[in-house]
Amino acid sequence: MKHKILTLTLLASLSPTLWGQGGLTLEACRERALRGNHSLKQADEKRLETEALEKVALWQMLPKVSANGTYLWMDKSVNLLNDEQKERISNMGTTVQGDINEHVRQELHNLPLGGDAIAQWLTGLLSGLPLEGGLNNLGQEVVQGLETDTRNMFAGLVTVTQPVYMGGKLRALHRTAALLNSLSNVEYDKKREATLIAVDEAFWQVVSVQHKKELAEQYAALLDTLNHNVEQMVEAEVATKGDLAKVRVKLNEAQMSLTKATNGLTLAKMLLAQRCGMPLDTLFEVSVGGSGGPLADGAHGSLALAPRPQPDMDSVYANRAEMKMLRISDSVAQQGIRMATSTLLPNVAVTGGYLVTNPNVFNGFDNSFNGTLMAGVVVNIPILHPGAFYSVKAARHKRREVAYQIAEAEEMIALQVNKLAYELEVAYKKLAQAESNLGHAEENLKLADESFKSGLASSSDLMAAQTAWLQAKGEVLDAGIEIEMGRLYLNQAMGK
């Protein structure tokens, strides 16, 4: 025994412990599970993701400002004139001077007296004028001015675009994103509810096994006392060894049941620790004093029955997560119809910006930066889009599909709630019957014990009374746990 006590002490010191005041309550288990549940954390991240996407959809309706810059190198420059045009413009003065001289010679050649001499003299006079050289210089300047140095090109553009009317698709997109955000919140609440249900199940499983272990201990103690008394009666030759053998067989069975209950309690606590996010070797006790359920007063007192839930189907339909999700899906389908319809409607947007370039296209391709403001309106009018009509039709069928899903879900939920309410009602009746049986069993055990002590009853009669008492006690406990879980499942079905 000393070795066992020392071993337990060492295990308690080495293992993580959780010895709360009065044990670990149901609320404490729930809080720990909500903090450590990975699935719930994923749902929370999903909720934050859809919240950010809702803001993204909102910004689609607001102005967008963007800036672009570019640099381009080319081996050759852009030429606005071909080689022939360059040659003609550069020699513009020579061409004009030659045409004038030729015209003068032709006109004066027909004079009756001295036409050729006059023509020669006049062409010589005209050739002496600076017309040819001036025009040639001017032509060369024009050619040089039209030569662009576009081997190194820079350009920058800042634009502002504001959608004016997109057929309603942007508003529908934002509404859809908001609905998806609401859907992720409902999914988070649903996973939170599932987490709490799993913790409650594990908690009440521990409570049930713990109380059954206590019953097994009490029964084993009764049989141990009976075994001691029968041993004395055998020594006094008022009982047979057969009676003692029967008692010892029952005692061994009770000790085996106690061992099973102890192992079951260990496994149940491990499951509860896992669902609470605690190490599996955590040492703790559970307390049902703050649970408010049928076992709130413990296993030894009368059961404190909580008020029975009263189903209100309108509230159930409003509170159930599945119905919320279906209603959101219906709204999403409605927005899908609007988005499909928007492909058949005009789109209007206004845009503005500032363009800067080098070479300067606004000043003869000068190698300098210069820019200009721009503004415009973009209008797109769909004319023939046959596929869009079928998109609208498909979206409408999708919404009708969701409507049928809602109707089916309401029928199934009504069936589930009524079934659970009926089962809870049966559990209350079981509890009332079990308590009545327990009262009779306790009275019978008391009388059997008195009769055995006075020699009016055999040990078999006493063991039969003890077994009946144990069974009645277990039935009360099972009925209490069944009520607690029934209330839990009914509240879940009612969306509470």
VOTIRO-125692 format. One line per 8 residues: number of its first residue (from 0); their letters; for each residue x, y, z of C-alpha. Coordinates in pm, whole numbers, plus 50000, padded with zeros to 5 digits. Example, Ala and Ser with C-alpha at 12.3 -4.5 7.8 and 13.67 -1.06 7.14 Angstrom:
BEGIN
0> as> 51230/49550/50780 ~ 51367/49894/50714
REM end
This chain:
BEGIN
0> mkhkiltl> 50000/50000/50000 ~ 50287/50239/50078 ~ 50440/50168/49739 ~ 50108/50242/49568 ~ 50069/50570/49755 ~ 50425/50673/49666 ~ 50369/50584/49299 ~ 50049/50787/49282
8> tllaslsp> 50224/51080/49448 ~ 50505/51073/49193 ~ 50262/51051/48903 ~ 50068/51345/49038 ~ 50385/51552/49066 ~ 50515/51461/48721 ~ 50190/51488/48523 ~ 50022/51818/48440
16> tlwgqggl> 49749/51868/48698 ~ 49422/52053/48702 ~ 49279/52044/49050 ~ 49014/52316/49040 ~ 48815/52427/49336 ~ 48549/52155/49353 ~ 48669/51994/49027 ~ 48657/52085/48661
24> tleacrer> 48315/52225/48572 ~ 48132/52196/48241 ~ 48180/52567/48172 ~ 48555/52537/48230 ~ 48568/52245/47985 ~ 48381/52447/47726 ~ 48613/52744/47762 ~ 48921/52525/47724
32> alrgnhsl> 48777/52350/47419 ~ 48691/52679/47247 ~ 49044/52810/47305 ~ 49224/52500/47178 ~ 49005/52364/46898 ~ 49194/52375/46566 ~ 48883/52332/46352 ~ 48730/52633/46523
40> kqadekrl> 49045/52835/46459 ~ 49026/52744/46089 ~ 48664/52858/46079 ~ 48765/53185/46243 ~ 49034/53241/45978 ~ 48775/53166/45709 ~ 48547/53425/45865 ~ 48823/53687/45858
48> etealekv> 48903/53592/45497 ~ 48545/53650/45379 ~ 48534/53976/45574 ~ 48838/54097/45378 ~ 48682/53977/45050 ~ 48372/54181/45128 ~ 48590/54491/45148 ~ 48755/54394/44819
56> alwqmlpk> 48411/54381/44655 ~ 48325/54721/44802 ~ 48638/54878/44651 ~ 48534/54753/44307 ~ 48273/55032/44306 ~ 48522/55305/44402 ~ 48774/55487/44176 ~ 49091/55309/44077
64> vsangtyl> 49415/55500/44034 ~ 49707/55341/43852 ~ 50042/55456/43721 ~ 50246/55302/43440 ~ 50593/55384/43319 ~ 50798/55247/43033 ~ 51140/55278/42870 ~ 51211/55157/42515
72> wmdksvnl> 51540/55139/42328 ~ 51547/55095/41949 ~ 51836/55049/41712 ~ 51682/55294/41462 ~ 51478/55608/41502 ~ 51129/55654/41363 ~ 51140/55846/41030 ~ 50841/56048/40918
80> lndeqker> 50989/56097/40566 ~ 51131/55847/40324 ~ 51467/55900/40152 ~ 51312/56038/39832 ~ 51107/56292/40027 ~ 51414/56399/40223 ~ 51608/56451/39899 ~ 51334/56657/39737
88> isnmgttv> 51278/56878/40042 ~ 51651/56933/40098 ~ 51694/57045/39731 ~ 51375/57243/39725 ~ 51557/57569/39635 ~ 51749/57416/39343 ~ 51429/57264/39205 ~ 51239/57594/39232
96> qgdinehv> 51525/57792/39079 ~ 51553/57549/38786 ~ 51177/57558/38724 ~ 51181/57942/38722 ~ 51475/57958/38482 ~ 51316/57705/38250 ~ 50986/57890/38254 ~ 51158/58225/38177
104> rqelhnlp> 51352/58075/37883 ~ 51037/57923/37736 ~ 50837/58243/37770 ~ 51111/58482/37629 ~ 51223/58247/37354 ~ 50913/58338/37151 ~ 50995/58714/37144 ~ 51066/58838/36788
112> lggdaiaq> 51383/59034/36873 ~ 51649/58933/37127 ~ 51437/58687/37322 ~ 51718/58446/37388 ~ 51951/58721/37502 ~ 51693/58864/37734 ~ 51615/58517/37867 ~ 51986/58452/37929
120> wltgllsg> 52026/58786/38099 ~ 51715/58742/38314 ~ 51799/58386/38421 ~ 52145/58502/38516 ~ 51988/58782/38720 ~ 51750/58541/38894 ~ 52031/58295/38960 ~ 52213/58560/39147
128> lpleggln> 51930/58597/39395 ~ 51955/58398/39728 ~ 51633/58210/39647 ~ 51794/57874/39571 ~ 52022/57869/39872 ~ 51753/57999/40108 ~ 51500/57742/40003 ~ 51756/57462/40017
136> nlgqevvq> 51851/57565/40371 ~ 51485/57583/40468 ~ 51421/57236/40323 ~ 51718/57093/40511 ~ 51587/57249/40832 ~ 51248/57090/40771 ~ 51407/56751/40708 ~ 51616/56782/41022
144> gletdtrn> 51310/56894/41219 ~ 51115/56588/41111 ~ 51395/56355/41208 ~ 51294/56196/41546 ~ 51542/56068/41800 ~ 51327/55781/41919 ~ 51605/55538/41997 ~ 51550/55607/42369
152> mfaglvtv> 51182/55652/42451 ~ 51028/55728/42792 ~ 50657/55734/42869 ~ 50448/55760/43184 ~ 50072/55743/43237 ~ 49857/55802/43545 ~ 49490/55704/43505 ~ 49179/55731/43720
160> tqpvymgg> 48884/55506/43636 ~ 48542/55530/43798 ~ 48269/55278/43712 ~ 47936/55459/43670 ~ 47700/55179/43575 ~ 47802/54817/43522 ~ 47455/54672/43483 ~ 47430/54616/43857
168> klralhrt> 47704/54352/43871 ~ 47929/54545/44111 ~ 47650/54598/44364 ~ 47550/54232/44329 ~ 47913/54129/44374 ~ 47942/54331/44695 ~ 47614/54192/44825 ~ 47729/53838/44745
176> aallnsls> 48056/53894/44931 ~ 47864/54026/45232 ~ 47639/53718/45224 ~ 47940/53487/45205 ~ 48083/53666/45506 ~ 47756/53604/45692 ~ 47772/53242/45579 ~ 48122/53200/45721
184> nveydkkr> 48000/53347/46050 ~ 47718/53093/46060 ~ 47964/52813/45981 ~ 48185/52937/46264 ~ 47889/52931/46503 ~ 47798/52583/46382 ~ 48148/52449/46443 ~ 48151/52622/46780
192> eatliavd> 47823/52450/46865 ~ 47960/52113/46748 ~ 48268/52166/46964 ~ 48054/52240/47269 ~ 47832/51938/47200 ~ 48136/51711/47178 ~ 48270/51851/47507 ~ 47932/51812/47677
200> eafwqvvs> 47907/51452/47560 ~ 48253/51371/47694 ~ 48184/51559/48019 ~ 47861/51376/48094 ~ 48025/51050/47998 ~ 48286/51115/48267 ~ 48010/51207/48513 ~ 47819/50890/48432
208> vqhkkela> 48120/50658/48464 ~ 48239/50841/48776 ~ 47904/50792/48949 ~ 47888/50429/48837 ~ 48233/50381/48983 ~ 48106/50526/49311 ~ 47811/50288/49299 ~ 48047/49999/49228
216> eqyaalld> 48256/50103/49530 ~ 47946/50120/49752 ~ 47827/49782/49626 ~ 48171/49630/49677 ~ 48180/49777/50029 ~ 47838/49626/50106 ~ 47949/49287/49979 ~ 48275/49316/50169
224> tlnhnveq> 48084/49383/50488 ~ 47849/49094/50406 ~ 48148/48868/50338 ~ 48295/48956/50677 ~ 47963/48890/50851 ~ 47910/48557/50672 ~ 48266/48450/50765 ~ 48180/48510/51130
232> mveaevat> 47852/48324/51085 ~ 48037/48029/50931 ~ 48272/48025/51229 ~ 47966/48035/51454 ~ 47819/47750/51244 ~ 47502/47948/51168 ~ 47586/47968/50795 ~ 47733/47725/50548
240> kgdlakvr> 48046/47749/50342 ~ 47819/47745/50038 ~ 47664/48072/50156 ~ 48013/48216/50197 ~ 48112/48098/49849 ~ 47810/48270/49698 ~ 47901/48594/49875 ~ 48262/48573/49761
248> vklneaqm> 48157/48511/49402 ~ 47940/48822/49417 ~ 48225/49012/49582 ~ 48465/48911/49305 ~ 48210/49020/49045 ~ 48170/49352/49224 ~ 48546/49404/49236 ~ 48570/49319/48865
256> sltkatng> 48293/49571/48790 ~ 48480/49827/48998 ~ 48798/49763/48799 ~ 48609/49804/48471 ~ 48449/50125/48598 ~ 48790/50257/48705 ~ 48941/50182/48363 ~ 48637/50327/48190
264> ltlakmll> 48668/50644/48396 ~ 49033/50678/48295 ~ 48946/50642/47927 ~ 48652/50883/47958 ~ 48876/51141/48123 ~ 49134/51100/47849 ~ 48864/51171/47587 ~ 48745/51477/47780
272> aqrcgmpl> 49104/51601/47818 ~ 49160/51562/47443 ~ 48847/51758/47358 ~ 48943/52027/47606 ~ 49288/52061/47450 ~ 49467/51929/47758 ~ 49740/51662/47777 ~ 49592/51313/47801
280> dtlfevsv> 49770/51245/48133 ~ 49615/51548/48303 ~ 49479/51469/48648 ~ 49145/51627/48728 ~ 48806/51571/48879 ~ 48475/51690/48736 ~ 48208/51884/48918 ~ 47844/51902/48811
288> ggsggpla> 47741/52154/49073 ~ 47732/52444/48823 ~ 47591/52259/48524 ~ 47229/52329/48605 ~ 47126/51985/48481 ~ 46955/51687/48641 ~ 47272/51586/48824 ~ 47343/51928/48969
296> dgahgsla> 47296/51804/49324 ~ 47527/51509/49280 ~ 47465/51137/49288 ~ 47354/51113/49646 ~ 47080/51374/49652 ~ 46755/51410/49462 ~ 46783/51504/49098 ~ 46729/51875/49027
304> laprpqpd> 46520/51875/48708 ~ 46557/52181/48487 ~ 46254/52321/48302 ~ 46175/52123/47990 ~ 46244/52304/47660 ~ 45928/52401/47474 ~ 45978/52389/47094 ~ 45857/52693/46899
312> mdsvyanr> 45899/52603/46534 ~ 45909/52963/46413 ~ 46199/53031/46649 ~ 46359/52700/46555 ~ 46352/52787/46184 ~ 46495/53131/46263 ~ 46775/53000/46487 ~ 46892/52679/46321
320> aemkmlri> 47229/52720/46152 ~ 47120/52504/45858 ~ 46822/52730/45791 ~ 47039/53041/45818 ~ 47283/52892/45568 ~ 47003/52801/45327 ~ 46848/53148/45351 ~ 47189/53300/45281
328> sdsvaqqg> 47226/53060/44986 ~ 46889/53181/44858 ~ 47008/53543/44877 ~ 47332/53447/44701 ~ 47128/53281/44426 ~ 46922/53599/44393 ~ 47239/53801/44350 ~ 47351/53545/44093
336> irmatstl> 47041/53629/43888 ~ 47130/53998/43904 ~ 47489/53932/43802 ~ 47375/53718/43508 ~ 47126/53988/43404 ~ 47398/54255/43417 ~ 47569/54096/43116 ~ 47271/54208/42907
344> lpnvavtg> 47282/54570/43028 ~ 47508/54861/42922 ~ 47830/54939/43106 ~ 47946/55296/43158 ~ 48272/55419/43307 ~ 48457/55751/43311 ~ 48831/55771/43292 ~ 49093/56041/43317
352> gylvtnpn> 49467/56062/43333 ~ 49792/56238/43258 ~ 50036/56123/42986 ~ 50401/56230/42976 ~ 50651/56134/42703 ~ 51011/56183/42600 ~ 51070/56258/42307 ~ 50815/56532/42336
360> vfngfdns> 50547/56445/42078 ~ 50379/56779/42150 ~ 50681/56983/42037 ~ 50830/56824/41727 ~ 50976/56518/41901 ~ 51207/56732/42106 ~ 51421/56542/42357 ~ 51233/56671/42661
368> fngtlmag> 50952/56564/42886 ~ 50604/56701/42831 ~ 50255/56577/42903 ~ 49884/56633/42866 ~ 49564/56571/43057 ~ 49308/56323/42922 ~ 48944/56248/43003 ~ 48688/56022/42845
376> vvvnipil> 48379/55806/42877 ~ 48365/55435/42795 ~ 48028/55284/42703 ~ 47970/54918/42622 ~ 47626/54810/42497 ~ 47565/54436/42450 ~ 47381/54367/42124 ~ 47378/53994/42062
384> hpgafysv> 47480/53772/42355 ~ 47263/53456/42335 ~ 47460/53279/42609 ~ 47368/53548/42859 ~ 46999/53456/42836 ~ 47078/53099/42934 ~ 47296/53225/43220 ~ 46997/53413/43360
392> kaarhkrr> 46779/53107/43315 ~ 47031/52885/43495 ~ 47056/53133/43784 ~ 46678/53133/43826 ~ 46668/52754/43832 ~ 46942/52762/44097 ~ 46729/52982/44319 ~ 46428/52752/44278
400> evayqiae> 46652/52461/44376 ~ 46749/52641/44698 ~ 46380/52712/44769 ~ 46304/52340/44752 ~ 46600/52271/44980 ~ 46459/52516/45235 ~ 46118/52346/45226 ~ 46276/52003/45269
408> aeemialq> 46498/52124/45554 ~ 46199/52266/45741 ~ 46024/51929/45721 ~ 46331/51740/45844 ~ 46394/51987/46127 ~ 46033/51966/46241 ~ 46060/51586/46245 ~ 46388/51597/46436
416> vnklayel> 46264/51843/46699 ~ 45942/51651/46761 ~ 46135/51322/46784 ~ 46384/51464/47036 ~ 46105/51629/47238 ~ 45924/51295/47254 ~ 46242/51113/47358 ~ 46304/51372/47630
424> evaykkla> 45950/51326/47757 ~ 46009/50951/47772 ~ 46337/51012/47958 ~ 46154/51216/48223 ~ 45905/50934/48267 ~ 46192/50685/48296 ~ 46345/50903/48565 ~ 46022/50920/48761
432> qaesnlgh> 45985/50543/48741 ~ 46351/50488/48830 ~ 46322/50712/49136 ~ 46014/50521/49246 ~ 46198/50192/49197 ~ 46496/50328/49389 ~ 46274/50416/49683 ~ 46132/50066/49692
440> aeenlkla> 46480/49914/49648 ~ 46622/50118/49937 ~ 46332/50015/50160 ~ 46371/49655/50054 ~ 46746/49669/50121 ~ 46687/49814/50464 ~ 46437/49540/50552 ~ 46661/49268/50406
448> desfksgl> 46957/49395/50606 ~ 46755/49398/50927 ~ 46614/49052/50852 ~ 46963/48917/50780 ~ 47102/49060/51101 ~ 46813/48905/51296 ~ 46860/48574/51119 ~ 46527/48585/50936
456> asssdlma> 46682/48617/50588 ~ 46966/48443/50413 ~ 47271/48603/50260 ~ 47124/48528/49916 ~ 46818/48736/50004 ~ 47039/49023/50119 ~ 47256/49002/49805 ~ 46944/49001/49591
464> aqtawlqa> 46825/49318/49767 ~ 47168/49476/49725 ~ 47171/49388/49354 ~ 46823/49533/49310 ~ 46932/49849/49491 ~ 47243/49878/49272 ~ 47036/49830/48956 ~ 46779/50088/49067
472> kgevldag> 47053/50334/49157 ~ 47214/50284/48817 ~ 46881/50330/48641 ~ 46831/50664/48817 ~ 47178/50771/48713 ~ 47124/50657/48353 ~ 46789/50835/48338 ~ 46948/51155/48470
480> ieiemgrl> 47226/51141/48212 ~ 46972/51059/47939 ~ 46770/51366/48037 ~ 47079/51586/48038 ~ 47186/51466/47693 ~ 46828/51480/47566 ~ 46797/51843/47675 ~ 47135/51911/47514
488> ylnqamgk> 47035/51756/47181 ~ 46690/51918/47186 ~ 46838/52262/47253 ~ 47080/52203/46969 ~ 46796/52103/46739 ~ 46606/52415/46844 ~ 46906/52634/46759 ~ 46970/52741/47117
REM end
